[in-house]
Amino acid sequence: MHPDLASLLHYARQYPGDATAYRVIADWLEENGDDDGRARARFIRAQFEMDDEPLNSRRYVELRHESEDLRREHLHDWLGKFADVPGVTGAFFAYGMMRPFLDSGVLRYGLDRLPTLADWPWVDRLVCEGPTWRAVLPRAGDLFRLRRPARAGRPRRRPVARRRHAARQ
């Protein structure tokens, strides 16, 4: 992976609410990527265009079909080495970033081996499926904590305690 792309992906994972980061990744892929990279750039741009359209508009439906067609056509290439990992049952792609679905079969592969895969920089979150994860997650906390997205927007406000005023008679 090109060092410029790796640093852009790292920034996007650190600041998931920054739309500019994903747009810059799309620009980089369009200018420097191969066919799969340019398709991913188009996928990212289509998702941003979908955000600007009303859900019931014709343009939204066209963009949705286009993004789904791109995802289906390039799924194996976008999954990369994750396609060969036992226990990866699928993936969701959001603005080009990958969220692989993991079942307990990935435990035989080894959770600690996932960050060594060449396609790990594209992962912004892991999605765990099944009841087995309740026992595993406390032990794999560091791996999963890295993937937890930061909260975008304003910090959450504390609830204000309100005093009840007695009604005067």
Stockholm file with secondary structure:
# STOCKHOLM 1.0

chainA/1-169         MHPDLASLLHYARQYPGDATAYRVIADWLEENGDDDGRARARFIRAQFEMDDEPLNSRRYVELRHESEDLRREHLHDWLGKFADVPGVTGAFFAYGMMRPFLDSGVLRYGLDRLPTLADWPWVDRLVCEGPTWRAVLPRAGDLFRLRRPARAGRPRRRPVARRRHAARQ
#=GR chainA/1-169 SS CCHHHHHHHHHHHHCTTCHHHHHHHHHHHHHHCCHHHHHHHHHHHHHHHHHHSCTTSHHHHHHHHHHHHHHHHHHHHHHGGGGGSTTEEEEEEETTEEEEEECTTHHHHCGGGGGGSTTGGGBCCCEECSTTHHHHTTTTHHHHHHHSCCCCSSCCCCCCCCCCCCCCC
#=GC SS_cons         CCHHHHHHHHHHHHCTTCHHHHHHHHHHHHHHCCHHHHHHHHHHHHHHHHHHSCTTSHHHHHHHHHHHHHHHHHHHHHHGGGGGSTTEEEEEEETTEEEEEECTTHHHHCGGGGGGSTTGGGBCCCEECSTTHHHHTTTTHHHHHHHSCCCCSSCCCCCCCCCCCCCCC
//
